[in-house]
Amino acid sequence: MTRKKKTRSLADKVTIRTGRRKDYKKWRHDNPDQVAPSRRFVAKKQQQRKLQAVRKLARQQSGQDIAIHPDKSSESNNPKGSDS
Protein backbone atom coordinates (compact mmCIF):
# COMPACT_ATOMS: atom_id res chain seq x y z
CA MET A 1 0.00 0.00 0.00
CA THR A 2 1.38 3.37 -0.96
CA ARG A 3 1.13 6.42 1.20
CA LYS A 4 0.21 9.87 0.01
CA LYS A 5 3.15 12.25 0.22
CA LYS A 6 2.83 14.96 2.84
CA THR A 7 2.66 18.45 1.44
CA ARG A 8 2.30 21.97 2.69
CA SER A 9 0.77 23.03 -0.57
CA LEU A 10 -2.54 24.81 -0.36
CA ALA A 11 -3.54 23.31 -3.71
CA ASP A 12 -4.05 19.86 -2.14
CA LYS A 13 -6.16 21.22 0.70
CA VAL A 14 -8.63 22.81 -1.70
CA THR A 15 -11.42 20.71 -3.10
CA ILE A 16 -12.25 21.91 -6.58
CA ARG A 17 -13.75 20.33 -9.65
CA THR A 18 -10.48 19.14 -11.16
CA GLY A 19 -6.89 19.06 -10.08
CA ARG A 20 -5.89 21.36 -12.90
CA ARG A 21 -3.70 24.33 -12.21
CA LYS A 22 -5.99 26.59 -14.21
CA ASP A 23 -8.95 25.72 -11.98
CA TYR A 24 -6.90 26.31 -8.84
CA LYS A 25 -5.76 29.68 -10.15
CA LYS A 26 -9.38 30.62 -10.84
CA TRP A 27 -10.48 29.50 -7.38
CA ARG A 28 -7.60 31.44 -5.80
CA HIS A 29 -8.58 34.54 -7.76
CA ASP A 30 -12.24 34.19 -6.72
CA ASN A 31 -11.46 33.55 -3.02
CA PRO A 32 -8.62 35.85 -1.98
CA ASP A 33 -9.67 35.78 1.69
CA GLN A 34 -9.11 32.01 1.94
CA VAL A 35 -5.65 32.12 0.39
CA ALA A 36 -2.99 33.19 2.86
CA PRO A 37 0.47 31.99 3.81
CA SER A 38 0.71 29.81 6.89
CA ARG A 39 1.69 31.34 10.22
CA ARG A 40 4.79 29.18 10.21
CA PHE A 41 5.90 30.59 6.84
CA VAL A 42 5.18 34.19 7.90
CA ALA A 43 7.16 33.77 11.13
CA LYS A 44 10.05 32.17 9.24
CA LYS A 45 10.21 35.04 6.75
CA GLN A 46 10.01 37.67 9.51
CA GLN A 47 12.94 36.01 11.26
CA GLN A 48 14.92 35.90 8.01
CA ARG A 49 14.31 39.59 7.39
CA LYS A 50 15.43 40.48 10.90
CA LEU A 51 18.64 38.48 10.49
CA GLN A 52 19.26 40.06 7.11
CA ALA A 53 18.85 43.55 8.57
CA VAL A 54 21.25 42.77 11.42
CA ARG A 55 23.87 41.45 9.00
CA LYS A 56 23.49 44.47 6.74
CA LEU A 57 23.91 46.85 9.67
CA ALA A 58 27.01 44.96 10.82
CA ARG A 59 28.50 45.16 7.32
CA GLN A 60 27.83 48.89 7.13
CA GLN A 61 29.40 49.57 10.52
CA SER A 62 32.48 47.41 9.85
CA GLY A 63 33.23 49.09 6.53
CA GLN A 64 35.59 52.01 6.21
CA ASP A 65 34.29 55.55 5.89
CA ILE A 66 34.93 57.36 2.64
CA ALA A 67 34.52 61.04 1.91
CA ILE A 68 31.85 61.20 -0.77
CA HIS A 69 31.73 64.99 -0.66
CA PRO A 70 35.14 66.20 0.48
CA ASP A 71 35.45 69.60 2.09
CA LYS A 72 34.93 72.49 -0.26
CA SER A 73 38.16 74.10 1.00
CA SER A 74 40.19 71.61 -1.08
CA GLU A 75 38.15 72.55 -4.17
CA SER A 76 38.85 76.26 -3.69
CA ASN A 77 42.61 75.53 -3.61
CA ASN A 78 42.50 73.61 -6.90
CA PRO A 79 39.77 75.07 -9.09
CA LYS A 80 39.08 73.21 -12.32
CA GLY A 81 40.48 74.70 -15.50
CA SER A 82 43.42 76.49 -13.87
CA ASP A 83 46.02 74.41 -15.71
CA SER A 84 46.77 77.09 -18.37
C-alpha positions in Angstrom: 0.0 0.0 0.0 1.4 3.4 -1.0 1.1 6.4 1.2 0.2 9.9 0.0 3.1 12.2 0.2 2.8 15.0 2.8 2.7 18.4 1.4 2.3 22.0 2.7 0.8 23.0 -0.6 -2.5 24.8 -0.4 -3.5 23.3 -3.7 -4.0 19.9 -2.1 -6.2 21.2 0.7 -8.6 22.8 -1.7 -11.4 20.7 -3.1 -12.2 21.9 -6.6 -13.7 20.3 -9.6 -10.5 19.1 -11.2 -6.9 19.1 -10.1 -5.9 21.4 -12.9 -3.7 24.3 -12.2 -6.0 26.6 -14.2 -8.9 25.7 -12.0 -6.9 26.3 -8.8 -5.8 29.7 -10.2 -9.4 30.6 -10.8 -10.5 29.5 -7.4 -7.6 31.4 -5.8 -8.6 34.5 -7.8 -12.2 34.2 -6.7 -11.5 33.5 -3.0 -8.6 35.8 -2.0 -9.7 35.8 1.7 -9.1 32.0 1.9 -5.7 32.1 0.4 -3.0 33.2 2.9 0.5 32.0 3.8 0.7 29.8 6.9 1.7 31.3 10.2 4.8 29.2 10.2 5.9 30.6 6.8 5.2 34.2 7.9 7.2 33.8 11.1 10.0 32.2 9.2 10.2 35.0 6.7 10.0 37.7 9.5 12.9 36.0 11.3 14.9 35.9 8.0 14.3 39.6 7.4 15.4 40.5 10.9 18.6 38.5 10.5 19.3 40.1 7.1 18.8 43.6 8.6 21.2 42.8 11.4 23.9 41.5 9.0 23.5 44.5 6.7 23.9 46.9 9.7 27.0 45.0 10.8 28.5 45.2 7.3 27.8 48.9 7.1 29.4 49.6 10.5 32.5 47.4 9.8 33.2 49.1 6.5 35.6 52.0 6.2 34.3 55.5 5.9 34.9 57.4 2.6 34.5 61.0 1.9 31.8 61.2 -0.8 31.7 65.0 -0.7 35.1 66.2 0.5 35.4 69.6 2.1 34.9 72.5 -0.3 38.2 74.1 1.0 40.2 71.6 -1.1 38.1 72.5 -4.2 38.8 76.3 -3.7 42.6 75.5 -3.6 42.5 73.6 -6.9 39.8 75.1 -9.1 39.1 73.2 -12.3 40.5 74.7 -15.5 43.4 76.5 -13.9 46.0 74.4 -15.7 46.8 77.1 -18.4 
